[in-house]
């Protein structure tokens, strides 16, 4: 936790606050340049994943445009997580 955060890193607390309401949260992964895999996760599992993650980042313009404003490093690459609003907007 003593590491310096850059402007694209978001705290676990802020990430959890950015999640949409509801019991299910949509996610997607981009395992290759031609495949996009999507799945709904239980909110509790997403919250745990965010809190346990090595890193949580604010996504770029394309993922933000798809309402997936968080990217969570989970040991299998990046999991893009649905957000209630753009995480790059003030």
Secondary structure, DSSP 4 states (H G I P E B T S, - for coil): --SPP-TTB--HHHHHHHSPSSSEEEEEEEEETTEEEEEEEEHHHHHHHHHH-SEEEE--HHHHHTT--EEEE-SSSEEEE--SS-TT--
